[in-house]
Amino acid sequence: MWSVLLVFAATYILIAARRLSILPIGRPAGALAGACAMVILSAIEPGAGLTPHEAFAAVEPNTIGLLLGMMLLSASLDLAGVFERAAAWVARRNLSPVRLLYLVTVGAGLASAVLLNDSVCVMLAPLVDRTARRAGLDRVPYLLALAMGANAGSALTLAGNPQNMLVGHLSGIPYRTYLLEAGPAALIGLAVTAVMLHLLLRRRIAARAPAPASASPAPESASPAPASASPAPAGDARPSALVPLACIAVVSVLFVLGANLAWAAIGGATAAILLHRRDATGLFDRVSWTVLVFFGALFIVVAGLQKTGMPEQALRAAGPYLPAGPTMGLLGLGIAMLVGCQIVSNVPFILLAESYIRSQPDPHLAWIATAVVSTLAGNLTLLGSVANIIVVETVGAEREIGFRAYARVGVPVTLASTAAALLWLLLVR
């Protein structure tokens, strides 16, 4: 038991610390090392860790498949120049700084509900950065708007982010049911996020951009270099945007009709590749493979800890200190999600808290609240969501958006948006 706990703790130190001086291997590699350690433990200490068969069985294929499919669909849009055209359209409108902030926040949120928040941040971070710089604006408010808007908006659907995909699989809630019940709460959370960003950053929005710092190479990211950073086909070589847009529309309809989310997304991506009738190497180059490795390894590490029974024991011990009952229990679940998602990230915490969620008086509502709150909780700190890291590291903004600087905005934004979303869920239950 304690050897497993040591592996789990070491893995999360590697993940949370971003780069340790003694072992600067990065987050995906840290998670992979933890997964391997769990398997090695089973050979050294029978009963501890996971056997190879148990480790592979722990990886949730529906979540990984849905991630892959949505990343390929997002990449097909980027390859067709859809994001660049959208950025050019925004530039031509010559929007005021405040309107631009709201457009980035809401636009990123709605796009993430369809295309997956991590993918949207990979594609849009360089474009948002470039747009703010060209307008002579401080880029920090708009980068925060992209990350926080993408996180908040991704709560709209079960395909918006990895944790919602997992909730959909564990709870069995259909896509359409989730959209109808959680959608309004997520929209309220997104609206509150935009308003809070405006209130908290209004002075920086009004100020001109600071003098640009000397260029430096971008650090390692949880994802590969953004698609926009690589040369795109020019002129007639660029594929039509109608194909990926049509495929995404069909996939969205299939989601609503109750099709398997993972295979609908993978099928839609495959259709886009076949209809383009060209070498798909550039498309696969734009997939964030390290994100897939990261989540696959996390499933194994968390499963190793779950096997010990310690998460259930910890939640039972914390139970008397958390609010109980149909209404207060939802508040207690929200508090647990806000705190737990910062410690071990949202996907693994949902895995650890599965039994606690199922034990709630209204498990269906508890799963809906889990998806919404765990998503909004990603805005609390810089480490709360992979999307935050993608935005900051993609454009090299670590000095401007550090942990404390992010938290000064993220904490009030998250508390306000979460409170508003939970209040809505309680009012309509």
The 8 nearest C-alpha neighbors of each residue, nearest first, counted from 0:
[[1, 3, 2, 307, 4, 47, 304, 309],
 [0, 2, 4, 3, 5, 6, 307, 47],
 [1, 3, 5, 4, 0, 6, 47, 40],
 [4, 2, 6, 0, 1, 5, 48, 7],
 [3, 5, 1, 7, 2, 6, 8, 0],
 [4, 6, 2, 8, 3, 7, 9, 1],
 [7, 5, 3, 9, 4, 8, 10, 33],
 [6, 8, 4, 10, 5, 9, 3, 11],
 [9, 7, 5, 11, 10, 6, 4, 12],
 [10, 8, 12, 6, 11, 7, 5, 13],
 [11, 9, 33, 7, 13, 8, 12, 30],
 [10, 12, 14, 13, 8, 9, 15, 7],
 [11, 13, 9, 15, 14, 10, 16, 8],
 [12, 14, 10, 11, 29, 16, 15, 9],
 [13, 15, 26, 11, 12, 17, 16, 29],
 [16, 14, 12, 17, 13, 11, 382, 26],
 [15, 17, 18, 13, 12, 14, 19, 11],
 [18, 16, 15, 14, 25, 26, 13, 19],
 [19, 17, 23, 16, 25, 20, 24, 13],
 [18, 20, 23, 22, 21, 16, 17, 13],
 [19, 21, 22, 23, 18, 24, 16, 17],
 [20, 22, 19, 23, 18, 24, 13, 16],
 [21, 23, 19, 20, 24, 18, 13, 25],
 [24, 22, 18, 19, 20, 25, 21, 17],
 [23, 25, 22, 28, 29, 18, 26, 19],
 [26, 24, 18, 28, 17, 23, 27, 29],
 [25, 27, 14, 29, 28, 17, 30, 13],
 [28, 26, 293, 30, 29, 289, 25, 31],
 [27, 29, 31, 30, 26, 25, 24, 32],
 [30, 28, 26, 32, 13, 27, 31, 10],
 [29, 31, 33, 27, 296, 32, 28, 10],
 [32, 30, 28, 34, 296, 33, 29, 27],
 [31, 33, 29, 35, 30, 34, 28, 36],
 [32, 34, 36, 30, 10, 31, 35, 300],
 [35, 33, 31, 300, 37, 296, 36, 32],
 [36, 34, 32, 38, 37, 33, 39, 31],
 [35, 37, 39, 33, 38, 34, 40, 32],
 [38, 36, 48, 34, 40, 35, 39, 49],
 [39, 37, 49, 35, 40, 41, 36, 50],
 [38, 40, 36, 42, 41, 37, 35, 43],
 [41, 39, 43, 48, 37, 42, 38, 44],
 [40, 42, 48, 47, 45, 44, 38, 39],
 [43, 41, 39, 40, 44, 45, 38, 50],
 [44, 42, 40, 41, 39, 45, 47, 38],
 [43, 45, 41, 47, 40, 42, 46, 48],
 [46, 44, 41, 47, 42, 43, 40, 48],
 [47, 45, 41, 44, 48, 49, 40, 50],
 [48, 46, 41, 45, 44, 40, 49, 0],
 [47, 49, 37, 41, 40, 303, 38, 3],
 [50, 48, 38, 41, 53, 54, 37, 303],
 [49, 51, 53, 52, 38, 41, 54, 48],
 [52, 50, 54, 53, 38, 55, 49, 41],
 [51, 53, 50, 55, 54, 56, 49, 57],
 [54, 52, 56, 50, 51, 49, 55, 57],
 [55, 53, 51, 57, 56, 299, 52, 49],
 [54, 56, 57, 52, 53, 58, 51, 299],
 [55, 57, 53, 54, 58, 52, 59, 299],
 [58, 56, 54, 55, 299, 298, 59, 53],
 [57, 59, 298, 295, 56, 55, 60, 299],
 [58, 60, 61, 62, 57, 63, 298, 56],
 [61, 59, 63, 62, 64, 58, 261, 65],
 [62, 60, 64, 261, 63, 59, 65, 168],
 [61, 63, 65, 60, 64, 164, 59, 165],
 [62, 64, 60, 66, 65, 61, 67, 291],
 [65, 63, 261, 61, 67, 66, 62, 60],
 [64, 66, 261, 68, 62, 67, 63, 264],
 [67, 65, 63, 69, 64, 68, 70, 62],
 [68, 66, 64, 70, 65, 69, 63, 71],
 [67, 69, 265, 264, 65, 71, 70, 66],
 [70, 68, 72, 66, 71, 67, 114, 264],
 [71, 69, 73, 67, 72, 68, 286, 118],
 [72, 70, 74, 68, 69, 73, 268, 75],
 [71, 73, 69, 75, 268, 74, 70, 68],
 [74, 72, 70, 76, 75, 71, 114, 69],
 [73, 75, 77, 71, 76, 72, 285, 282],
 [74, 76, 78, 72, 77, 73, 243, 71],
 [77, 75, 79, 73, 74, 78, 81, 243],
 [76, 78, 74, 80, 79, 75, 81, 82],
 [77, 79, 75, 80, 76, 74, 231, 282],
 [80, 78, 240, 76, 238, 77, 81, 237],
 [79, 81, 77, 83, 78, 82, 84, 76],
 [82, 80, 84, 76, 83, 79, 77, 85],
 [83, 81, 85, 84, 80, 77, 86, 123],
 [84, 82, 86, 80, 85, 81, 87, 126],
 [83, 85, 87, 81, 86, 82, 88, 80],
 [84, 86, 88, 82, 83, 87, 81, 89],
 [87, 85, 83, 89, 88, 84, 90, 82],
 [88, 86, 90, 84, 89, 85, 83, 91],
 [89, 87, 85, 91, 86, 90, 84, 92],
 [88, 90, 86, 92, 87, 91, 85, 93],
 [91, 89, 87, 92, 88, 93, 86, 130],
 [92, 90, 88, 93, 89, 87, 94, 86],
 [91, 93, 89, 90, 94, 88, 87, 95],
 [94, 92, 91, 90, 95, 89, 134, 99],
 [95, 93, 92, 99, 98, 96, 89, 90],
 [94, 96, 98, 97, 99, 93, 100, 92],
 [97, 95, 99, 98, 204, 100, 94, 205],
 [98, 96, 100, 99, 95, 101, 204, 197],
 [99, 97, 101, 95, 100, 96, 94, 102],
 [98, 100, 102, 96, 97, 101, 94, 95],
 [101, 99, 97, 103, 98, 102, 141, 104],
 [102, 100, 104, 98, 99, 103, 105, 193],
 [101, 103, 99, 105, 106, 100, 104, 98],
 [102, 104, 106, 100, 101, 105, 107, 145],
 [105, 103, 148, 144, 101, 107, 102, 145],
 [104, 106, 108, 102, 107, 103, 101, 148],
 [107, 105, 103, 109, 108, 102, 104, 110],
 [106, 108, 149, 110, 104, 105, 148, 109],
 [152, 109, 107, 149, 148, 105, 111, 106],
 [108, 110, 112, 106, 111, 152, 107, 105],
 [109, 111, 107, 112, 113, 108, 114, 106],
 [112, 110, 116, 115, 153, 114, 108, 113],
 [111, 113, 153, 159, 109, 110, 155, 156],
 [112, 114, 111, 110, 159, 115, 158, 109],
 [113, 115, 111, 69, 110, 73, 112, 159],
 [116, 114, 159, 111, 160, 118, 117, 113],
 [115, 117, 111, 119, 149, 118, 160, 153],
 [118, 116, 386, 120, 119, 115, 121, 385],
 [117, 119, 121, 120, 116, 115, 70, 122],
 [120, 118, 116, 122, 121, 117, 123, 111],
 [119, 121, 123, 117, 118, 122, 124, 390],
 [122, 120, 118, 225, 119, 123, 124, 117],
 [121, 123, 119, 120, 225, 226, 124, 118],
 [122, 124, 126, 120, 125, 121, 119, 127],
 [123, 125, 127, 120, 126, 390, 121, 122],
 [126, 124, 128, 127, 123, 129, 394, 227],
 [125, 127, 129, 123, 128, 124, 130, 86],
 [128, 126, 130, 124, 129, 125, 123, 131],
 [129, 127, 125, 131, 126, 130, 138, 124],
 [128, 130, 126, 132, 127, 131, 125, 133],
 [129, 131, 127, 133, 132, 128, 126, 134],
 [132, 130, 136, 134, 138, 128, 129, 133],
 [131, 133, 135, 129, 134, 130, 136, 128],
 [134, 132, 130, 135, 131, 129, 136, 128],
 [133, 135, 131, 132, 136, 130, 90, 93],
 [136, 134, 132, 208, 133, 207, 131, 137],
 [137, 135, 208, 207, 131, 134, 132, 138],
 [136, 138, 208, 139, 207, 209, 131, 203],
 [137, 139, 131, 141, 140, 136, 128, 142],
 [138, 140, 142, 141, 137, 143, 399, 400],
 [141, 139, 143, 142, 138, 144, 200, 204],
 [140, 142, 144, 143, 139, 138, 100, 145],
 [141, 143, 145, 139, 144, 140, 138, 146],
 [144, 142, 140, 146, 141, 145, 147, 139],
 [145, 143, 141, 104, 147, 142, 148, 146],
 [144, 146, 142, 148, 143, 104, 147, 107],
 [145, 147, 143, 149, 387, 148, 144, 386],
 [148, 146, 150, 144, 149, 378, 145, 143],
 [147, 149, 104, 108, 151, 145, 150, 144],
 [150, 148, 108, 107, 116, 146, 152, 147],
 [149, 151, 147, 153, 148, 152, 374, 116],
 [152, 150, 148, 189, 375, 153, 149, 154],
 [108, 153, 151, 154, 149, 109, 150, 189],
 [152, 154, 159, 112, 111, 155, 150, 151],
 [153, 155, 152, 371, 185, 156, 151, 374],
 [156, 154, 182, 185, 153, 112, 152, 178],
 [157, 155, 159, 158, 112, 178, 154, 153],
 [156, 158, 163, 164, 159, 174, 167, 177],
 [159, 157, 156, 164, 160, 115, 163, 112],
 [158, 160, 153, 112, 115, 156, 111, 157],
 [159, 161, 115, 163, 162, 158, 116, 153],
 [162, 160, 164, 163, 165, 62, 346, 66],
 [161, 163, 346, 165, 164, 160, 166, 345],
 [164, 162, 157, 166, 165, 370, 161, 160],
 [163, 165, 161, 167, 157, 162, 166, 62],
 [164, 166, 162, 168, 163, 167, 62, 169],
 [167, 165, 163, 169, 168, 164, 170, 162],
 [166, 168, 164, 165, 170, 171, 172, 169],
 [167, 169, 165, 166, 171, 170, 164, 61],
 [170, 168, 166, 167, 171, 165, 353, 172],
 [171, 169, 172, 167, 168, 166, 366, 363],
 [170, 172, 168, 167, 169, 173, 166, 174],
 [171, 173, 170, 167, 177, 174, 176, 168],
 [174, 172, 176, 175, 171, 177, 257, 167],
 [173, 175, 177, 176, 255, 254, 157, 178],
 [176, 174, 255, 178, 177, 173, 179, 257],
 [177, 175, 173, 179, 178, 174, 180, 172],
 [176, 178, 180, 174, 175, 181, 179, 173],
 [179, 177, 182, 175, 176, 181, 156, 180],
 [180, 178, 176, 177, 182, 181, 175, 183],
 [179, 181, 177, 178, 182, 176, 183, 367],
 [182, 180, 184, 177, 178, 183, 179, 185],
 [181, 183, 155, 178, 185, 184, 179, 180],
 [184, 182, 186, 185, 181, 187, 180, 179],
 [185, 183, 420, 187, 181, 186, 182, 423],
 [184, 186, 188, 182, 155, 187, 183, 154],
 [187, 185, 189, 183, 188, 184, 190, 182],
 [186, 188, 190, 184, 185, 189, 420, 191],
 [187, 189, 416, 185, 191, 186, 420, 190],
 [190, 188, 192, 186, 151, 187, 191, 152],
 [189, 191, 187, 193, 192, 188, 186, 194],
 [190, 192, 194, 188, 416, 193, 189, 195],
 [193, 191, 189, 195, 190, 194, 412, 416],
 [192, 194, 196, 190, 191, 195, 104, 101],
 [195, 193, 197, 191, 196, 192, 198, 190],
 [194, 196, 198, 192, 197, 193, 412, 191],
 [197, 195, 193, 199, 194, 198, 200, 192],
 [198, 196, 194, 195, 200, 201, 199, 193],
 [199, 197, 195, 201, 196, 200, 194, 202],
 [198, 200, 196, 197, 201, 195, 408, 202],
 [201, 199, 203, 197, 202, 198, 196, 204],
 [200, 202, 204, 197, 198, 203, 199, 205],
 [203, 201, 205, 204, 200, 206, 199, 198],
 [202, 204, 206, 200, 205, 201, 137, 140],
 [203, 205, 201, 202, 206, 200, 96, 140],
 [204, 206, 202, 203, 201, 207, 96, 136],
 [207, 205, 203, 204, 202, 208, 137, 136],
 [208, 206, 136, 137, 135, 209, 205, 204],
 [207, 209, 137, 136, 135, 210, 206, 138],
 [210, 208, 211, 137, 207, 136, 206, 212],
 [209, 211, 212, 208, 207, 137, 213, 135],
 [212, 210, 209, 213, 208, 214, 132, 137],
 [213, 211, 214, 210, 215, 209, 398, 396],
 [214, 212, 215, 211, 210, 216, 395, 217],
 [213, 215, 212, 216, 211, 217, 395, 394],
 [214, 216, 217, 213, 395, 212, 218, 394],
 [217, 215, 218, 214, 395, 219, 394, 213],
 [216, 218, 395, 215, 219, 392, 393, 394],
 [219, 217, 220, 216, 392, 395, 393, 215],
 [218, 220, 217, 221, 392, 25, 222, 223],
 [221, 219, 222, 392, 218, 389, 223, 393],
 [220, 222, 290, 289, 389, 26, 27, 219],
 [223, 221, 220, 287, 289, 290, 224, 389],
 [224, 222, 287, 225, 220, 221, 289, 288],
 [223, 225, 226, 222, 228, 393, 220, 229],
 [226, 224, 121, 227, 228, 122, 223, 393],
 [225, 227, 228, 229, 285, 122, 224, 77],
 [228, 226, 225, 229, 122, 125, 230, 77],
 [227, 229, 226, 225, 230, 224, 125, 231],
 [230, 228, 227, 226, 231, 225, 224, 285],
 [231, 229, 228, 232, 227, 226, 233, 78],
 [232, 230, 233, 229, 78, 237, 227, 80],
 [231, 233, 237, 236, 230, 234, 78, 235],
 [232, 234, 236, 237, 231, 235, 230, 80],
 [233, 235, 236, 237, 232, 238, 231, 80],
 [234, 236, 237, 233, 238, 232, 239, 79],
 [237, 235, 232, 234, 233, 238, 231, 239],
 [236, 238, 232, 235, 233, 79, 234, 239],
 [239, 237, 79, 236, 240, 275, 78, 235],
 [238, 240, 241, 79, 242, 237, 275, 243],
 [239, 241, 79, 242, 243, 244, 238, 76],
 [242, 240, 244, 239, 243, 245, 246, 79],
 [241, 243, 245, 244, 240, 271, 246, 239],
 [244, 242, 246, 245, 271, 241, 240, 76],
 [243, 245, 241, 247, 246, 242, 248, 240],
 [246, 244, 248, 242, 243, 247, 241, 249],
 [247, 245, 243, 249, 248, 267, 244, 250],
 [246, 248, 250, 244, 249, 245, 243, 251],
 [249, 247, 245, 251, 246, 250, 244, 252],
 [248, 250, 252, 246, 251, 247, 253, 245],
 [249, 251, 253, 247, 252, 248, 263, 267],
 [252, 250, 254, 248, 253, 249, 247, 255],
 [253, 251, 249, 255, 254, 250, 256, 248],
 [252, 254, 256, 250, 258, 251, 255, 249],
 [255, 253, 251, 257, 252, 256, 258, 174],
 [254, 256, 175, 252, 257, 253, 174, 251],
 [257, 255, 253, 254, 258, 252, 175, 174],
 [256, 258, 254, 255, 173, 253, 174, 259],
 [259, 257, 253, 254, 256, 260, 263, 255],
 [260, 258, 262, 261, 263, 257, 254, 253],
 [259, 261, 263, 262, 258, 254, 264, 65],
 [262, 260, 65, 64, 61, 264, 263, 259],
 [263, 261, 265, 264, 259, 266, 260, 64],
 [262, 264, 266, 260, 261, 265, 250, 259],
 [265, 263, 68, 267, 261, 262, 266, 65],
 [266, 264, 68, 262, 268, 267, 263, 269],
 [267, 265, 269, 263, 264, 268, 262, 270],
 [266, 268, 270, 264, 246, 269, 265, 250],
 [267, 269, 271, 265, 72, 270, 266, 71],
 [270, 268, 266, 272, 271, 267, 265, 273],
 [269, 271, 267, 273, 272, 268, 274, 266],
 [270, 272, 268, 274, 269, 273, 243, 242],
 [273, 271, 269, 275, 270, 274, 268, 279],
 [274, 272, 270, 276, 275, 271, 269, 277],
 [273, 275, 271, 276, 272, 270, 242, 277],
 [274, 276, 272, 273, 277, 271, 238, 242],
 [277, 275, 273, 274, 272, 278, 279, 271],
 [276, 278, 275, 279, 272, 273, 274, 280],
 [277, 279, 280, 276, 281, 272, 282, 275],
 [280, 278, 282, 281, 277, 272, 283, 276],
 [279, 281, 283, 282, 278, 284, 285, 277],
 [282, 280, 284, 279, 283, 285, 278, 78],
 [281, 283, 279, 280, 284, 285, 74, 75],
 [282, 284, 285, 280, 286, 281, 279, 71],
 [285, 283, 281, 282, 286, 280, 287, 226],
 [284, 286, 283, 282, 226, 74, 287, 281],
 [287, 285, 283, 288, 284, 70, 71, 74],
 [288, 286, 222, 289, 290, 223, 285, 291],
 [287, 289, 291, 290, 286, 292, 222, 223],
 [288, 290, 292, 291, 287, 222, 293, 27],
 [289, 291, 293, 288, 292, 287, 222, 294],
 [292, 290, 288, 293, 294, 289, 295, 63],
 [293, 291, 289, 295, 290, 294, 296, 288],
 [294, 292, 27, 290, 291, 296, 295, 289],
 [295, 293, 297, 291, 296, 292, 290, 298],
 [294, 296, 292, 298, 297, 58, 293, 291],
 [295, 297, 31, 299, 34, 293, 294, 298],
 [298, 296, 294, 300, 299, 295, 30, 301],
 [297, 299, 58, 295, 301, 296, 300, 57],
 [300, 298, 302, 296, 297, 54, 34, 301],
 [301, 299, 297, 34, 303, 302, 298, 33],
 [300, 302, 304, 303, 298, 299, 297, 347],
 [303, 301, 305, 299, 304, 300, 298, 306],
 [304, 302, 48, 300, 306, 301, 305, 49],
 [303, 305, 301, 306, 302, 307, 3, 300],
 [306, 304, 302, 307, 308, 303, 301, 310],
 [305, 307, 303, 304, 308, 302, 48, 309],
 [308, 306, 305, 309, 304, 0, 303, 47],
 [309, 307, 305, 306, 311, 310, 312, 304],
 [308, 310, 312, 307, 311, 313, 305, 304],
 [311, 309, 313, 312, 308, 351, 314, 305],
 [310, 312, 314, 313, 309, 308, 315, 354],
 [311, 313, 309, 315, 310, 314, 316, 308],
 [314, 312, 316, 310, 315, 311, 309, 317],
 [315, 313, 317, 311, 316, 312, 318, 310],
 [316, 314, 318, 312, 317, 313, 311, 319],
 [315, 317, 313, 314, 318, 312, 319, 320],
 [316, 318, 314, 315, 320, 319, 313, 321],
 [317, 319, 315, 321, 320, 316, 314, 322],
 [320, 318, 321, 317, 316, 322, 315, 323],
 [319, 321, 318, 317, 322, 316, 331, 323],
 [320, 322, 331, 318, 319, 323, 317, 328],
 [323, 321, 331, 327, 328, 320, 330, 324],
 [324, 322, 328, 327, 321, 331, 325, 326],
 [323, 325, 328, 327, 326, 360, 322, 329],
 [326, 324, 328, 360, 327, 329, 361, 323],
 [327, 325, 328, 329, 324, 330, 425, 323],
 [326, 328, 330, 322, 323, 329, 324, 325],
 [329, 327, 323, 324, 331, 322, 330, 326],
 [328, 330, 332, 327, 331, 326, 333, 365],
 [329, 331, 327, 333, 328, 332, 334, 322],
 [332, 330, 322, 328, 334, 321, 333, 329],
 [333, 331, 329, 335, 330, 334, 328, 336],
 [332, 334, 330, 336, 331, 335, 337, 329],
 [335, 333, 331, 337, 336, 332, 338, 330],
 [334, 336, 332, 338, 333, 337, 339, 331],
 [337, 335, 333, 339, 334, 338, 340, 373],
 [338, 336, 334, 376, 335, 340, 339, 333],
 [339, 337, 335, 336, 341, 340, 334, 342],
 [340, 338, 336, 342, 341, 335, 337, 348],
 [339, 341, 344, 345, 342, 343, 338, 336],
 [340, 342, 383, 339, 344, 338, 343, 337],
 [343, 341, 339, 340, 344, 338, 383, 348],
 [342, 344, 340, 341, 348, 339, 347, 345],
 [345, 343, 340, 341, 346, 342, 347, 383],
 [344, 346, 340, 348, 347, 373, 349, 162],
 [347, 345, 162, 349, 348, 344, 350, 161],
 [348, 346, 350, 349, 345, 344, 301, 351],
 [349, 347, 351, 345, 350, 346, 340, 352],
 [350, 348, 352, 351, 346, 347, 353, 345],
 [349, 351, 347, 348, 353, 352, 346, 301],
 [350, 352, 348, 349, 353, 310, 347, 305],
 [353, 351, 349, 355, 350, 354, 348, 356],
 [352, 354, 356, 350, 355, 351, 349, 357],
 [353, 355, 357, 356, 352, 358, 311, 351],
 [356, 354, 358, 352, 353, 357, 359, 314],
 [357, 355, 353, 358, 354, 359, 365, 352],
 [356, 358, 354, 362, 355, 359, 353, 365],
 [359, 357, 355, 356, 354, 360, 362, 361],
 [358, 360, 362, 361, 357, 356, 365, 355],
 [361, 359, 325, 362, 358, 324, 328, 365],
 [360, 362, 359, 364, 363, 365, 325, 358],
 [363, 361, 365, 357, 359, 364, 366, 360],
 [364, 362, 366, 365, 361, 367, 170, 172],
 [365, 363, 367, 366, 362, 361, 368, 428],
 [364, 366, 362, 368, 363, 367, 369, 361],
 [367, 365, 369, 363, 368, 364, 362, 370],
 [368, 366, 364, 370, 369, 365, 181, 371],
 [369, 367, 365, 371, 366, 370, 372, 364],
 [370, 368, 366, 372, 367, 371, 373, 365],
 [369, 371, 163, 367, 368, 373, 372, 374],
 [370, 372, 368, 374, 154, 369, 373, 375],
 [373, 371, 375, 374, 369, 370, 368, 376],
 [374, 372, 376, 370, 375, 369, 371, 336],
 [375, 373, 372, 371, 376, 377, 154, 370],
 [374, 376, 372, 377, 151, 373, 378, 413],
 [377, 375, 373, 337, 378, 374, 379, 372],
 [376, 378, 383, 384, 375, 374, 379, 150],
 [377, 379, 376, 409, 147, 380, 413, 375],
 [378, 380, 409, 410, 413, 376, 377, 383],
 [381, 379, 383, 406, 382, 378, 409, 405],
 [380, 382, 383, 402, 387, 405, 388, 384],
 [383, 381, 380, 384, 341, 15, 388, 385],
 [384, 382, 377, 380, 341, 381, 344, 379],
 [383, 385, 377, 386, 387, 382, 381, 378],
 [384, 386, 388, 387, 389, 117, 382, 383],
 [387, 385, 117, 389, 384, 388, 146, 120],
 [388, 386, 146, 390, 385, 389, 384, 381],
 [387, 389, 385, 391, 386, 390, 392, 381],
 [388, 390, 386, 387, 392, 393, 391, 385],
 [391, 389, 387, 393, 388, 124, 392, 120],
 [392, 390, 396, 388, 389, 393, 397, 394],
 [391, 393, 395, 389, 394, 220, 390, 388],
 [392, 394, 390, 389, 391, 395, 220, 217],
 [393, 395, 392, 396, 391, 125, 390, 124],
 [396, 394, 392, 217, 393, 397, 391, 218],
 [395, 397, 391, 399, 398, 394, 400, 392],
 [398, 396, 400, 399, 401, 395, 391, 392],
 [399, 397, 396, 400, 401, 395, 391, 404],
 [398, 400, 396, 397, 401, 139, 404, 391],
 [401, 399, 397, 404, 398, 405, 396, 402],
 [400, 402, 404, 397, 403, 398, 405, 399],
 [401, 403, 405, 381, 404, 406, 400, 380],
 [404, 402, 406, 405, 401, 407, 400, 380],
 [405, 403, 401, 407, 406, 400, 402, 408],
 [404, 406, 402, 403, 407, 408, 400, 409],
 [405, 407, 409, 403, 380, 408, 410, 404],
 [408, 406, 404, 405, 409, 410, 403, 411],
 [409, 407, 406, 405, 410, 411, 412, 199],
 [408, 410, 379, 406, 412, 378, 411, 405],
 [409, 411, 379, 413, 406, 412, 408, 414],
 [412, 410, 414, 413, 409, 415, 408, 407],
 [413, 411, 409, 415, 410, 414, 192, 195],
 [414, 412, 416, 410, 379, 415, 411, 378],
 [413, 415, 411, 417, 412, 416, 418, 410],
 [414, 416, 418, 412, 413, 417, 411, 419],
 [417, 415, 188, 419, 413, 191, 418, 414],
 [418, 416, 420, 414, 419, 415, 413, 421],
 [417, 419, 415, 421, 416, 420, 414, 422],
 [418, 420, 422, 416, 417, 421, 415, 423],
 [421, 419, 184, 417, 423, 422, 188, 418],
 [422, 420, 424, 418, 423, 419, 417, 425],
 [421, 423, 425, 419, 420, 424, 418, 426],
 [424, 422, 426, 420, 421, 425, 184, 427],
 [425, 423, 421, 427, 422, 426, 428, 420],
 [426, 424, 422, 428, 423, 427, 421, 326],
 [425, 427, 423, 424, 428, 422, 421, 326],
 [426, 428, 424, 425, 423, 422, 180, 184],
 [427, 425, 426, 424, 364, 423, 180, 326]]
